[in-house]
Structure formats: C-alpha cells, structure tokens
Amino acid sequence: MADDWEAGGFGLYVHWPFCQAKCPYCDFNSHVAAEIDQRRWLSAYLSEIKRVSAETGGRRLISVFFGGGTPSLMAPETVAGVLDAVRAAWPVANDLEVTLEANPTSVEAGRFRGFRDAGVNRVSVGLQALNDADLKRLGRLHSAAEGRNAYGIARDVFPRVSFDLIYARQFQTLDHWRSELAEALTLAADHLSLYQLTIEPGTAFGDRHARGRLPGLVEDDAGAEMYDLTQEMCAAAGLPAYEVSNHAADMAQSRHNLIYWRGGDYAGIGPGAHGRLTLDGTRHATETELLPLAWLKRVETAGSGETLREPMTARDHAEEYAMMALRLAEGLDRTRFARLNGADFDADVLNRLESLGMIEVTATRISATPQGRRVLNAVLRDLLAD
C-alpha cells in the first residue's frame, strides 16, 4: 500500500475561496469579500507549500490545480509566486499541467495573459449556459456574448482550454439542450465538462426549492434523456465521455482530475481544501479550516491550515478507489482493488451486474457500461455491499 498512490500520480490543489457573487446553485466553499490582501494570501500559500513539501518533497508533481471560488480573481503575481514556490518544493514533470478555473467576465478575461506568463497552461472557463435568460437564472455575472468572447481569448492564449456547461436547467427542453450542445461542440477545443443541475441543501436554490419557489425543474426522466443525448452527441463529435461528466479528445483529459479518479495522492491547501496523502505506508484524508480568515490566522499562528489528518483503513481506501475509478470509462484495476481490500469483488454480484448490462468484466479490469454509469450509485452499492 505504501506505493499505491503512484498508480494515480501526485498533484497539488490550491483553493482560492473568493467570488464576486455566490451562485445560487453552488455548494462549494466560496465567499464574497470587499477587500483581499493578496500579499498576505500568497504568504500563507507559500507557508503551506513549505509544510507539505517537507513531508512529500521527493515526489514528482504532475499537476497543479487552482480551484475555488473564482481563481481568476487572483492577481497573476499571486499565481506566479505560488508556482515559483511549487517548482522549488518538488521535482515537477516536464509536462506539468497547471490549470486555473476562470469566470468569463471581461475583468477576468483581461488577466488571461498574465496567468499564462505566470505558468498556467490550461484554463477551465465556467460558461455554464449560452443564453442570457438562463445565465440570469443561474446567478451568473457575465452575458452569453461575454462568455463566448472570453472563451475565444482563452483559446488564443492557452495551449489547453476547457469549459463547463450546466444542463437540465429550469424550463430547459431536450430540443433546447440539443441546440445548445451543438453550438458548444462547435466552440469546444478538446475538453468539455457537462453537469446536470442538482439542487443541493444549503444553497439558495435548495432553500427556494424547499419553499416551492423554484419552478420549471426538469423531471428525472427528461434529465436522463438529456444525459443520453449528451453522450451521443459528444461521442459523435470526437469528445467521448472519459468520466461521467467529462468529455475529451484523446490525450486531452484533465490530468489533475485523473489523479483523483485513479486514486493518486494530492495535497490540498487553502480554506476547505481536502487532500489524500500516503505517509509512512498509510493513506490519510486531510481537511483544512473552512473560513478564509480563520484559515489565514491558523496558518500564520499555528503554521498549518490543516484541521484533520485521519488515517484511512484498507477497506476505506479500497472503497474510495472503486467509487472514483468506476466513474471513468477505463474502470478499475481488479488486482489493485483486491490488494487494497484483501479480496476481489463477489463473483455472484459481478455476474449479476454483468448480465444486467451494468458493468463489463475482464480478468484484469471492471468498468461501468454507459447504462451502468447512469445509475452508478446503485451499481456501487451492490459491488461494495458487505
């Protein structure tokens, strides 16, 4: 188990917690602040990089991901300072992937060249919708025209570009989504993230839904039709689903997210960041302080933003690997799962799920079929039942 993480690689996640406004569907750790001391935040990030690298310094880093929040609100100089520290702290891959999530407002698009010069080589643009009415319902601050313009700038500036869309939005029909996705595929370079709208507790949408004030939500059957249409159209356009919600051309997959799905190790720094670190032969789950100012003070006074470092049992590790790897079209390695778990999956369960068309099974791998990925939670419950 000491070297199990190497099958997925090692990456760094940097959480920037600030947004211009809180989107009503968002349940991420994001906050609105009138003023941000970028130098203070950079100093805290550098302190955390130094702390984590002292434990993992010999590892080859293959990815850095600036997530949030809205990392495109960071000053390019802050991003550059973080990346300079990263390269000093770890041996990095020659093709190190550095991703930054960006919103397509004109202010943020104006920073794109600065981010490129700082070392960012992949940007993920949160378009979310391609018409103004739906963008307004989603609480987005950009127009559809601004989104298209920002994406065009990103394609000119960065060697790798992705964008996100949300479907099954309020009042959306299958024909509306077909038309919008067709346009998206004409815009797309080599990667798309396409997420079905979910109503999460604790969000503004969740509160409105509980009060019966969120009309026009797509029914489950219609959402399933949209999902199926998404798979068909993206595959036909040369961007098949390599993961439940992510589509890419060959060799254009998000390397950072593949670390998660393939069960690699990743250090998480910043408010609310999670991590997985294998230390002294044991995999640990890590968490950090959620609130931005509390995280800053904790780093500055205690020397660490971590609030949790919990050893994972072999069974926990095996289950997490299965839950993440089966999201991928490539599936999971049976030998690796059996090594972590102490035993392979139950043969009767495998046979039943295979006969139902939910999974494909070979001597070395198990993968969910397109039909199985639609009901992946149910498939996993059967596979991982005691």
Secondary structure as the mmCIF struct_conf table of DSSP 4:
data_model
#
loop_
_struct_conf.conf_type_id
_struct_conf.id
_struct_conf.beg_label_comp_id
_struct_conf.beg_label_asym_id
_struct_conf.beg_label_seq_id
_struct_conf.end_label_comp_id
_struct_conf.end_label_asym_id
_struct_conf.end_label_seq_id
TURN_TY1_P TURN_TY1_P1 ALA A 2 ASP A 3
HELX_RH_3T_P HELX_RH_3T_P1 ASP A 4 ALA A 7
TURN_TY1_P TURN_TY1_P2 GLY A 8 GLY A 8
STRN STRN1 PHE A 10 TRP A 16
STRN STRN2 PHE A 18 CYS A 19
BEND BEND1 GLN A 20 ALA A 21
TURN_TY1_P TURN_TY1_P3 PRO A 24 TYR A 25
BEND BEND2 PHE A 28 ASN A 29
STRN STRN3 HIS A 31 VAL A 32
BEND BEND3 ALA A 34 ALA A 34
HELX_RH_AL_P HELX_RH_AL_P1 GLN A 38 THR A 56
TURN_TY1_P TURN_TY1_P4 GLY A 57 GLY A 58
BEND BEND4 ARG A 59 ARG A 59
HELX_LH_PP_P HELX_LH_PP_P1 ARG A 60 ARG A 60
STRN STRN4 LEU A 61 GLY A 68
BEND BEND5 GLY A 69 GLY A 69
HELX_RH_3T_P HELX_RH_3T_P2 PRO A 71 LEU A 73
BEND BEND6 MET A 74 MET A 74
HELX_RH_AL_P HELX_RH_AL_P2 PRO A 76 ALA A 89
BEND BEND7 TRP A 90 TRP A 90
STRN STRN5 VAL A 92 ALA A 102
HELX_RH_AL_P HELX_RH_AL_P3 SER A 106 ALA A 109
TURN_TY1_P TURN_TY1_P5 GLY A 110 ARG A 111
HELX_RH_AL_P HELX_RH_AL_P4 PHE A 112 ALA A 118
TURN_TY1_P TURN_TY1_P6 GLY A 119 GLY A 119
STRN STRN6 ARG A 122 GLN A 128
BEND BEND8 LEU A 130 ASN A 131
HELX_RH_AL_P HELX_RH_AL_P5 ASP A 132 ARG A 137
TURN_TY1_P TURN_TY1_P7 LEU A 138 GLY A 139
BEND BEND9 LEU A 141 HIS A 142
HELX_RH_AL_P HELX_RH_AL_P6 ALA A 144 VAL A 157
BEND BEND10 PRO A 159 PRO A 159
STRN STRN7 ARG A 160 TYR A 167
BEND BEND11 ALA A 168 ALA A 168
TURN_TY1_P TURN_TY1_P8 GLN A 170 PHE A 171
HELX_RH_AL_P HELX_RH_AL_P7 LEU A 174 LEU A 187
BEND BEND12 ALA A 189 ASP A 190
STRN STRN8 HIS A 191 GLN A 196
TURN_TY1_P TURN_TY1_P9 PRO A 201 GLY A 202
BEND BEND13 THR A 203 THR A 203
HELX_RH_AL_P HELX_RH_AL_P8 ALA A 204 ALA A 210
TURN_TY1_P TURN_TY1_P10 ARG A 211 GLY A 212
TURN_TY1_P TURN_TY1_P11 PRO A 215 GLY A 216
HELX_LH_PP_P HELX_LH_PP_P2 LEU A 217 GLU A 219
HELX_RH_AL_P HELX_RH_AL_P9 ASP A 220 ALA A 236
TURN_TY1_P TURN_TY1_P12 ALA A 237 GLY A 238
STRN STRN9 ALA A 241 GLU A 243
TURN_TY1_P TURN_TY1_P13 VAL A 244 SER A 245
STRN STRN10 ASN A 246 ALA A 248
TURN_TY1_P TURN_TY1_P14 ASP A 250 MET A 251
BEND BEND14 GLN A 253 GLN A 253
HELX_RH_AL_P HELX_RH_AL_P10 ARG A 255 TRP A 261
TURN_TY1_P TURN_TY1_P15 ARG A 262 GLY A 263
STRN STRN11 ASP A 265 ILE A 269
BEND BEND15 GLY A 270 GLY A 270
TURN_TY1_P TURN_TY1_P16 PRO A 271 GLY A 272
STRN STRN12 HIS A 274 LEU A 279
TURN_TY1_P TURN_TY1_P17 ASP A 280 GLY A 281
STRN STRN13 THR A 282 THR A 288
BEND BEND16 LEU A 290 LEU A 291
HELX_RH_AL_P HELX_RH_AL_P11 PRO A 292 ALA A 302
BEND BEND17 GLY A 303 GLY A 303
STRN STRN14 GLU A 306 PRO A 311
HELX_LH_PP_P HELX_LH_PP_P3 MET A 312 THR A 313
HELX_RH_AL_P HELX_RH_AL_P12 ALA A 314 ALA A 325
TURN_TY1_P TURN_TY1_P18 LEU A 326 ARG A 327
STRN STRN15 LEU A 328 LEU A 328
TURN_TY1_P TURN_TY1_P19 ALA A 329 GLU A 330
STRN STRN16 LEU A 332 ASP A 333
HELX_RH_AL_P HELX_RH_AL_P13 ARG A 334 ASN A 341
BEND BEND18 GLY A 342 ALA A 343
HELX_RH_AL_P HELX_RH_AL_P14 ALA A 347 SER A 355
TURN_TY1_P TURN_TY1_P20 LEU A 356 GLY A 357
BEND BEND19 MET A 358 MET A 358
STRN STRN17 ILE A 359 VAL A 361
BEND BEND20 ALA A 363 THR A 364
STRN STRN18 ARG A 365 ALA A 368
HELX_RH_AL_P HELX_RH_AL_P15 PRO A 370 ARG A 374
TURN_TY1_P TURN_TY1_P21 VAL A 375 VAL A 375
HELX_RH_AL_P HELX_RH_AL_P16 LEU A 376 LEU A 384
#
